[in-house]
Amino acid sequence: MDNKAFGITFSSILASGVVFFGAANAGAFAVDTWLFPTEEFGDNTYIGTTDVSNMELADAKLLFGGQVESWRQGAELMVTYQDVTAPYPLDSAQILLDETVASAEDGTQNQFVYDLPTATTAKFLAEQFPVAAFSDADVETINTKLEAALASGQKQSRVTISDDTLALQQETVSEAAFTHSIESKDAFVIAEALNGFVLEPGATFSFLDFLANVELSNITDAELSQMASAIYSAVLKTNLLVDERSIGATAPTSIPIGHEAAINRQLGVDFVFTNPNASSFTLGMSLDSSTIGAALNGYPLVYDYQITTGKEDKVKPRLIKQYSAFVTSGKVVEETGRNGLRLNVIRTITADGQEMEVETVSTDFYPPVHIVEVYPLTVKAEAPATGTAPKPGEPGFVDANGDGVHDDTSDGTTTTPQPGQPGFIDQNGDGVHDGTPVTPQPGQPGFIDLDGDGQHDGTTTTPQPGWPGYTDIDGDGVHDGNTDEDDEEKDPAYDKGGNSINP
């Protein structure tokens, strides 16, 4: 075969192979595309927290199928109803993988589809929140909320089920009442405005802000404090949060100790509290000639809240002495004083009669009012009682003779000379007349002890032979004294033979 024939044959075979290969691939593409298409997710596609971008649906389903059991073991669903949170049992929870994968949309964040048995949810609610009578419709509504909470695929999910969409019957959750001393007609206007006030979920109530919307003519802060205290007493028996509450300077007489919520409009002293629940509460307020009452109505709470006060510690007042020129004698009592008071307000939280928690709500301290006594600026020395002589150092003590005993001055004469007066003697240097001369002791002014025997020498000033300071240069046995000539050093003198004549 020549070269030309070979080239033609080879080209024909190569072209046939190309056509056959292309047809085969085109056929496979056509089969995959039109007859048996393979589905996959597009870019930026997530199911839960997992990126499934460009992953085939079947692979994604297989991936999640392997994660279901580990999720079930580590996942946690916390359910809150009013004041209690409990874990939901996920043993019977099912992840619907087919529905999850089929409903996922490309390029978005998608969620899992869960199935929680309604019977499991109903049993859970009855066991954990027995105070609430959930209807079948409530159970279905709550079950849907739980499934939605799990849809994100998080290890831990939280959901609050006690919102106002439930068909639960509201009841009186807490109430308080006490006698009052209110006389203002405005108080009845405020009570009527407060009665029926709805505190929405998460809302905050301010007593002063509420008063700003009520027309008032004449009501005292003390009367407003009694109204606020009634509400505060009811709030204490719930899980509502007290944001701001104050007490007065003195213990109240019309309000139970520990339940005071003082109001002072001028200083901006307010009473504020917040509803932390997902459901609303309605405030009830009543006021008659002798009793004021407050109540909170809403979904029943699981826990019971009991309020008690600890031991009342009395705080005694101090005595404050003041001095005034307007008081000439005796004393004037400006304030008789009053005991102070300190006590703790304690809340005990129970469930089915079992104590769950004990907490100190507040420590209320009412300071004492101190006793104030006013005295004269100068105090006159009082004469000692008849028959009782003053002692040394006491007012009126006279000792002219220096015998340490008070001199009788009943005739009105005083013989004790003062410093600078004739006859004044002060040998011991204490600034007080000594009376009869007193022998000074060692260390006192005027003490002389030339002989070194530790006894005062009296008026003898000349040292005797053997005493300290004795000098006898001329050898005559008499103290030479201390003259200027003795103090001056004499130049030596010599005779004609060179011998010293004044050694």
SEMI-118106 format. One record per residue: residue in one letter; x, y, z of N, C-alpha, C, O in turn. Coordinates in steps of 0.05 Angstrom, whole numbers, plus 5000, padded with zeros to 4 digits. Example, Ala and Ser with C-alpha at 12.3 -4.5 7.8 and 13.67 -1.06 7.14 Angstrom:
<sites>
A526448865156524649105156526449345156528549345169S525749555142527349795143525850015157526850235161
</sites>
This chain:
<sites>
M501849765000500050005000501850245000503750275016D501250424982502950664980502150855003500250825017N503751055004503351255026500751405024499551475044K499851455000497351604997495051445007493251545021A494951194999492751015007492750985038490650985051F495250965050495450935079494351185094492951165114G495051415083494151665096491151685095489851775115I489951605072487051625070485651435090483751505103T486751195091485550995110485851085139483951055154F488151185147488651275175486751505182485751525204S486451695163484751925168481851835172480451945189S481051635156478251545159477751415186475751455199I479751255194479451115220479451325243477751295261L481251525242481351725263478851885265477851945286A477751965241475252125241472951955252471252065267S472951705246470751525256470951505286468851505300G473451485297473751465326472851715340471551705361V473551945328472752205340469652225341468552315361V468452155318465552175317464251985337462352055350F465351745339464151545358464451645387462651615403F466851745394467351835422465652075429464452085451G465452265410463752495415460852425418459352535435A459952235401457152145403456652015429454452045441A458651855438458251715464458051905487456351885504N459852105488459752305509457252485508456052545528A456552555484454052715481451652555490449852665502G451752305485449452135494449352115524447252135536A451752085536451852065565450952335577449452325597F451752555566450952815576447952855574446552955592A446852755550444052775546442452605566440352685576V443552365572442252195591442252315618440252315633D444652425627444852545653443152795656442052855677T442952945634441553205635438553175632436953295646W437753005613434952995606433552745617431252755626L434852525614433552275622433952215652431952145666F436352225662436952175690438652395702441052365707P437552635707439052865717440152815745438752695761T442552915752443752905779443553185791444653375781E442053205814441553465827443853525846444853355860E444553785847446553875867445854165874444454305860F446954245897446454515907448254715893450454645884G447354965892448955175880450855295900451255185922D452155505892454155645909452755775933450355845932N454355795955453455935980450755825991448955975998T450655565991448255426002448955286028450955136030Y447355346049447855226076445255096085443055196081I445654866099443454746114444354746143446354606150G442954896160443954936187446555086186446655306175T448654976197451255106197453154976177455555036176T452154776161453854626143453654736115451554796105D456054776102456254876075455854636056457554456055V453754646040453154426020453354535992452254415974S454854745988455154865961456354665942458354525948N455054635918455954455896456054165905457454005893M454554095925454353815935451753695924449653825925E451953445914449553315905447653265928448453215951L445053265922443053235942443352975957443052955981A443852765942444152505954446552495973446452365994D448752635966451052635983450452796009451352726030A448953016005448253176029446553016048446853026072K444652866037442852706053444552496068444052446092L446452376054448152166067449852296089450252176110L450852536084452452676104450952736129451852676151F448452836126446852906150445852646164445552646188G445452436148444552186161446552086180445851966200G449052126175451152036193451452206218452752126238Q450352446217450652636239448252636258448352756280V446052506250443652516266443952406294443152536313E445252176296445452056322447252216341446652246365S449552316330451352476347449952736356450352836378W448252846338446753086345444753026368444553176387R443452806366441452736385442652696413441452766433Q445052596414446452546440447452806452447552826477G448252996436449453246447447653486447448253686459A445353476432443653706430441953746455441553566470E441153996460439554066483437554286476438154486463L435054236483432854426478431754506505430454356519M432154766512431254876538428655026534428555206517V426654946549423955066545423255226570423455126593T422455476566421755656588418855716588417755816568Y417555666611414755756616414755926640415355836662Q414056186637413956376659416556376675418656476665D416556266700418856286717420556026719422256006737V420055836701421455576703422455506675421055546655T424955396674426155296649426854996653428054926673A426054826634426454546636427554436609426854546588P429154216609430154096584428053916571426853746585Y427753946545425853776530427153516523429453516514P425753286526426953026518427052996488425052986475L429452966477429852956448430152666438430852626415D429652466455429952196447428152126424428851966406S425752236424423852166403423752376380422152356362A425552566381425652776360426752646334428752506335Q425552716311426452606285427152836267425753036265I429452806253430252996232429252876205430152656198L427553016191426452926166428453016144428253236133L430352826137432452896119431452946090432353126077D429552776081428452816054427253086051427753236032E425553156071424253426070426253646073426053856060T428353606089430353806094431853866068432154096060V432753646054434353686030432653786007433453955991A430153686005428353755983427554055985427154185965S427154156009426254426013428454636013427954876013A430954546013433254736014433454895988433054785966E433955145990434155325967437055405963438555455982D437855425938440655495931441255785940439655965938G443855815949444856085955443656215980443956455984T442456055998441256166022441955986046443055766044Q441156086070441455936094438855776098436755896101N439055516099436655346101436655216129438655186142Q434355126137433954996163433154706160432254616139F433654556182432754276182429754266187428554446198V428654046179425853996185425653776206426553556202Y424353846229424153656251421353566255419453696246D421053336267418453236275418553156304419952966311L416953296321416653226349413953116353411953236346P413752876366411152756371409552936390410553016411T407052996383405353166399404953036427404753186447A404752776428404252646453406652686472406252716496T409052686461411452736477411353016489412053056512T410553206472410453486481408353516503408753666522A406053396499403853416519404753306546404153416567K406053076546407052956570409153126584409153156608F410953246568412953416578411753666592412653736614L409853786580408554026592407153956618407254116637A405753736618404253656642406153596666405453656689E408453486660410353416681411853656692412353686716Q412753826674414454056681412954296690413954446707F410554346679409054596685406254516692404354586678P405854376715403154276721401154486729398754436730V402054736735400154946743398555046720396455166724A399354996695397955096671396354876658397354656654A393854936652392154746638392254796608390654946597F394154666595394554706566392354556551391954316555S391154696533389154566515390554416492392954446489D389054256477390254116454391354326434393454286422A389854536431390854746412393454876423395254926407D393654906449396155016461398454826456400654906450V397954566459400054366455401054376426403454356421E399154396407399954406379401554656373403654646359T400754886385402155136381404955116393406955196380I405155006416407854986429409554786414411954836412N408454566404409954376389411254496364413454436357T409754666351410754806327413054986335415055006320K412855126358414955306367417555146373419755236367L417154906385419554746391420954646366423354646365E419354566346420554466321422054696307424154656296A420854936308422155176296424755236311426755326298A424755206337427255266353429455076346431855146347L428754826339430854626332431854656303433954546296A430354806287430954806258433654916251434754846230S434855076268437455186262439754986264441955036253G439154766277441254556279443354616300445454486300Q442854796318444754866339444854636360442954496364K447154616374447354426395445554486419444454306431Q445154746424443454826446441455036436442255236424S438854986440436755166431435055246455434655086473R434055486455432255586476429755696464429755836444V427555646477424955746468423155806492423055656511T421756026490419856106511417056056500416356156478I415455906514412855826504410555976516408255956505S410956126537408756256552408156536542408156726558D407656566516406856826506403856856506402356666513D402857086497399957146499398357006478395957036477T399656836460398056696440396756446452394956326439L397556366476396356126488393456196497392756426502A391955976500389156006509388955966539386755916549L391155996554391055956583389356166596389256396588Q388056086618386456276633388156426652389756316667Q387956696652389456856671388156836699385756806701E389756856720388856836747390457036764392357146755T389557066789390957246808393557106817393456906831V395757216809398357096815399257176843400357006857S398857426850399557526877397857756884396757896867E397657806911396058036920397058116948398357956962A396558366955397358476981395358686989394158826972A394958717016393158927026393958997055394958827069F393559247062394059347089392359597094391559727075T392059667120390559917126392260157119394660147119H390960377114392360617105391460857120389560847136S392861087116392061337128391661547106392161787111I390861467083390461647060387861797063385761687069E387962057058385662227060385062377033382762467029S386962407016386662556991384762416972384862176968K383062576959381262466939382862386914381962216898D385162506910386762436886387662146887388062016866A387862036911388661756913386661566900387461366888F384061636902382061476889382261496858381661306844V383061736849383361776820385661596810385461476789I387861596825390261436818389561136819390260986800A388161056840387360776842385660676819385960456809E383860846811382060776788383660756762383160586746A385660936759387360936735389160686734389660576713L390160606757391960376759390460116755391559926745N387960106764386459856763385959786733384659926719G387059546726386759456698389159526680389159466656F391159656692393559716676394959456667395459286684V395559436641396859196630399859246627400659436614L401359076639404259086637405058876616405058636620E405858976593406558806570409058646575410658716592P409458426560411958266563414458436559414658576539G416358426578418858576576418558876582420559016581A416158966589415659246594416559326622416559156640T417159586626417959696652415859896661414960066645F415159886686413160066698414560256717416060176735S414160516713415160726731412860866744411060976730F412760876770410561006784410461306778408261406774L412761436778412761726772411861786744410461976739D412761616725411961656697408961616694407661756679F407861426709404961376708403461626719401461706708L404461736741403161966753403162206734401462376736A405262226717405362456699403062466680402462676669N401662246676399362236658396662246672394562216660V396762306699394362326715394162606726396062706737E391762726723391462996733391062986764389162866774L392863116778392763116808392563406818393563586806S391163436840390963706852392263716879393663916885N391863516896392863536923393163256935391263136944I395663156935396262896947399162906957400863006943T399662796980402362816991404062576982402962376973D406662606984408562396978408162156997408461926989A407362217022406961997041404561817032404661577035E402461947021400161797011400961636986400061416982L402461766968403461626944405161386952405161176939S406761416973408561196982406860956991407660726986Q404661007003402860787012401760636988401560396988M401060776967400060656943402260496928401760266920A404560616926406860476913407660226929408460026918S407460246956408260026973406359786970407259556972A403759846965401859626961402659466935402559226935I403359616914404159486890406759326894407059106884Y408659456908411259326913410859066929412258866923S409059066948408558826964407458606946408158366951A405858666926404858466908407058366889407158136882V408758556880410858486861412858286874413958116861L413358326900415258156914414557866913416257686915K411957796909411057526909410957396882409657196877T412457526863412557426835415457426826417257486842N415957356801418657366790419157626775421157646761L417357826778417858086766420358206779420958166802L421858366763424358476772424058766782422958936768V424958816807424859086818427359236810429559156817D427059446795429259606784430059836803432359906806E428059956816428560186833426560186856424160186851R427560206881425860216904427360336927429660266931S426160516941427460656964425660646988423260586987I426760727011425260747036425561027047427361167039G423861097066424061357078426161377100427661187105A426261617113428261667133427461537160429261467176T424861497164423961377189422161137183420861137162A422060947201420360707197417460797194416460947210P416060687174413260777170411360647191411960447203T409160777194407060677213404760557198403360377209S404260647173401860547158402660327138400860207126I405260267136406160077116407559847131409159907149P407059597125408459377138411459407135412459467113I412959367156415859387155416959187134416158957134G418759287118419959127097418559147070419559037050H416159277069414659287045414359577035412659637018E415959757046415660047038417060097011419159997006A415660256995416860366970416260666970414060746963A418260816979417861106983417761256957419161176937I416161466956415961646933416561926942415462026962N418362066927418962346932419162476904421162456890R417062626897416962746870419062956867420162986845Q419663116887421563336885424463216880425963326864L425063006894427762886891427862676869430062566864G425662606857425562406836425862126847426661946832V425062076872425161806883422761656873420461726877D423361436858421261296843421160996851422760896866F419060866842418760576845418460466816416560526802V420360286808420460186781420759886781422459786797F419259746764419659456762419159366733417959516717T420059126726420059026698418758756697419158586715N417258696676416158436671418058276653418158336629P419458076663421357926647420057696632421457556617N417457656635416157426623415257486594415257716586A414557266580413657296552410657356551409557396530S409357356574406457406576405957666591407757746607S403657786588403058036601401757986628400857766634F401858196645400558186671398658426673399258646662T396458396687394558606691394558686721394258516738L394858946726394959046754392159106763390559246750G391559016787389059086800389559256824391459206840M387959466828388359656850385659716863383759776850S385659706890383159756904383759946928385959936939L381860126934382160316956379460386967377660476953D379160336993376760417007377460587031379760687033S375660637049376160817071378360727090379460887104S378860467091380860367110383060197098385160167110T382560067075384459877065385259937036383660027020I387859897031388859927003389959656995391259517011G389459576970390259316961391259326932390459496917A393059136925394159116898394258816891394758646908A393858756865393958476856395158466828394958666813L396358246821397458206794396157956783396157736795N394957986759393657766745395157686720396057866705G395457426715396857336691396857036690395456896705Y398456916672398756626671399856536698401556666709P398956306708400056216734403056166733404156076713L404356226756407156176759407555896771405855796786V409755766764410355496774411255506803410455346819Y412955706810414055726837412155896854410656066845D412355846880411056006901413156186913415356106919Y412356446919414256636930413156736957411056866958Q414556676978413756757005415656967016418056927015I414557177027416157407037415957407068413857407079T418357417080418557437109420657647116422257727099T420557747141422657937150424257807172423157657189G426857867173428557767193428257907219426358077222K429957857238429857987264430258287262432058377247E428658437276428858727276430958807297430458787321D433158917288435259007306434859297312434759467294K434659357338434459637346437159767346439159647355V437360007337439760167337439360407355437760587349K440860407378440460617398441660887388443660887374P440461107396441461377388443861447406444161347428R445561627396447761737411446961997424444962127416L448462077445447962337458449762547446452262517446I448662757436450162977425449863227443447563317447K452063327454452063557471452863807455454863807441Q451264007458451864267445451964487466450864447488Y453264707460453564927479452565187466453165237443S451165347482449965587471449965807492449565757516A450366057483450266287501447466347510446966497529F445466227496442666277503441766097526439566137537V443365907534442765737557444565827580446965807578T443265917602444866027624445465827646447365847661S443765627648444165427670442765167662440965167645G443664957674442464697669442864607640445064647629K440864487627440964397600438264417587436164407601V438264437561435764437545435864207526437764177511V433764037527433663797510432163877484429763907484E433663907462432463977437431263737422429363767407E432463497426431463257413431663027433433762967443T429362897438429362677457430462427446431162237460G430662407418431862167406429861947401427661937412R430661767382428961547375430661317365432661357351N429961067372431560837363431360807333429360867321G433560717321433560637293432860347290432360207310L432660257264431759987259433259877235433560007215R434059617237435259477215434059197212433759057232L433259127188432158857184432558767155432858927137N432558507151432858387125430058287115428458187130V429558337089427158227076427957977060429657997043I426757757066427557497055425357377038422957387046R426057267015424157136998424856836995427156766988T422956667001423356376999421756276974419356316973I423156136956421856036932421555736935423455596940T419055646931418355366934416955256910415655416895A417054996906415554856885414454596897415954426907D411754576896410454336908411254306938411554076947G411554526952412254516980415154476986415954477009Q416754436965419654386969421154646965420754796945E422854716984424454956983426554946961428154766960M426355136942428255146920430555346924432855296916E429855576936431855786939430955986961428556036964V432856086976432356296996434156526990436656496988E433056766986434656996979433857236995431557267003T435857417000435357667014434657876993436257956976V432157966995431158166975432458446981433258576962S432558517007433658787014434358787043433458617059T436058977050436659027078435759317084437059507074D433659347099432459617104433659727130433659597151F434659967129435860097152434660377156434860547138Y433460407179432360667187434160777209434160667231P435660997204437661087223436261207248434061297247P437661197271436461307296436561607295438061727280V434861727311434862017314436362067341435461977362H438562207339440262237363439162437383437762627375I439862397408439062577430440762827429443262807427V439563067430441063317429440463477454438163537460E442563537470442363697494444163937491446463917482V443064167500444564427497445264527525443564537543Y447764597529448864677555449864967553450365067531P450265107577451365377577454265377567455665167568L455165607557457965627548459865607571462065487568T459265727595460965707619459565547641457165567644V461165407655460065237677460965347704463365367708K459165417722459765507748460465277766459265067766A462665317782463465107800461265077822460465267834E460464837826458364787845459664727872461564577874A458564847893459564797920459064517928456964397921P460964397942460464117950458064097969457364297982A456963867970454663827988455463878017457763838024T453463958033453964018061455163778076454063558073G457263828090458563608105460563448089461763268099T460863518063462763368046464963558037464363748021A467363518045469563698038470663608011470863378005P471263807993472463737967475163617970476663667989K475763447951478363307950480363467934479563637917P482963407938484963547921484363507891483863287882G484363737877483863727848480963787842480263837819E479063777862476263837857475764137860477264277874P473564237847472964517849472564597879471264447893G473664827887473264927914475264827934475064897958F477164667926479164557945481164777953482364907935V481564827979483365027989485264888009484364748027D487864938006489864818024492065018029494264988018A491465218045493365438051495765338068497965438066N495165138085497365048103498964818091500764718104G498164728067499764528054499664248067501464088063D497564198082497363928095495863728079495463498089G494963798055493463618038490663588045489263418033V489663738064486863728073485563998068486764208072H482963988058481564228052481264408077480464308098D481964668073481664858095478864958097477564998076D477764988120475065078124474865368117476165538130T473365438096472965718087470065798090469065958074S468765688109465865738113465366038119463166138114D467366168129466966458134467366628110467066878111G468066508087468266658063470966758057471466888036T472966708074475666808069477366598056477166358063T479066678038480966498025483766598030484366828022T485466438042488066528050490266428032492666488036T489466288012491566167994492566387975491066477959P495166467978496266667959496566547931496966307927Q496266717911496466637883499266717873500666877886P500166597850502766667839503166967836501467107826G505367067846505967357845505067507870505867737874Q503367377887502467517911504467457934505867267934P504367637954506167597977505567337991503167257993G507567198000507166948015506866707997506766478007F506866747970506566517952509166347952511366457948I508966087958511265907958510665677939508565557940D512665637922512265417902514965277899516265307878Q515865127919518464997917518464757898520564697886N516164627895516164397877515464467848515364287831G515064727843514664817815512164727802512064707777D509964667817507564567805505564797800503264737792G506265047806504565277801502365317822500665487819V502465157843500465177865501965237891504065127897H500765427906501965497932502365257950500565097954D504865237961505464997977504465018005504364818019G503765258014503065298042505565288059507465428053T505565118079507965088095510264988077509864808061P512665118080514865038062515164738061515264598082V515464648038515664358033518464298023519564428005T519664108036522364038028522363917999521063727994P523864057981523863947953525163677952527063607967Q524163517934525163247929527063247906527063427889P528763037904530563017881529163067854527062947849G530263237838529163297812527363537812526763637790Q526363627835524663857837526264117839528564107849P525064347831526564607833527264657862525664607880G529664767867530664837894531964617909532964657931F532064377897533364147911536364187911537564227890I537664167935540664197938541663957953540663877974D543663827941544863587954547863597949548963447933L549163777965552063807961553563577973555763507964D552463447993553963228006553362957993554562758001G551562957972551162717957549762497972549962267965D548262567994546862358010543962318001542562158013G543062447979540362417968538362567984535962547977Q539062738004537262898020537763188014540063278010H535563348015535863638011537563758034537063698057D539563928026541364038046540164278060541464378079G537964368053536864608065538164858053538564878029T538965048071540165298060543165278061544465478054T544365058069547265038070548264998042547664818028T549965188035551065178008554065138007555165087986T555365148031558265118031558964818034558264698054P560464708015561164428017563064378040564864548046Q562764148053564464078075566563878065566263768043P568763848081570863658072569663378066568263268082G570363288042569463018032566963038015566162838003W565563288014563163307998563963367969566163457963P562163307951562663377923562863677920561263827932G564863777905565264067901566964207922567464437919Y567864057942569564177963572264237952573464067939T573264487957575864567947577464697971576464867985D579964607974581664717996584564737985586164577992I585064947969587664977956589765067977592064977975D588965237995590965338014591365158038593065218055G589864938040590364738060589564818088590664718108D587565018090586865098117584364958127583465018149G583364758113581064598122578364728118576364628127V578364958104575865108098575565128068577465188053H573065078059572465098030573165368019572465578030D574865357996575865617986573665767970574066007965G571565647964569565787947570465767918572065597910N569265947902569865947873569966237864567966357855T572466357866572866637859573866647831574766457819D573666897821574666937794577566887792578566787772E579166957816581966917815582666617813584566537800D580966447826581366157825580866057797582165867788D578966177782578266077756580366157735580766017715E581866377741583866467722586466307726587266267748E587566227705590166077706592466267711592866467697K593966207733596166377741598766287727599166057724D600366497719602966427708604866327730604866437752P606466127725608266027745610366237753611266397736A611166237779613266427789615566267802615066057814Y617966367799620266227809622066417825622066657821D623566287845625466457861628066467846628366367824K630166607860632666637846634066377842635766347824G633366177858634665907853633265747832634165517826G631065857820629665707799627465527810626365357795N626765557836624665387847621965527845621765767848S619765367838617065477836616065567862616165427882I614965817863613865917888610865907889609665967910N609465837867606565807866605765557850604665577828P606465337861605865087846602865047843601964857830
</sites>
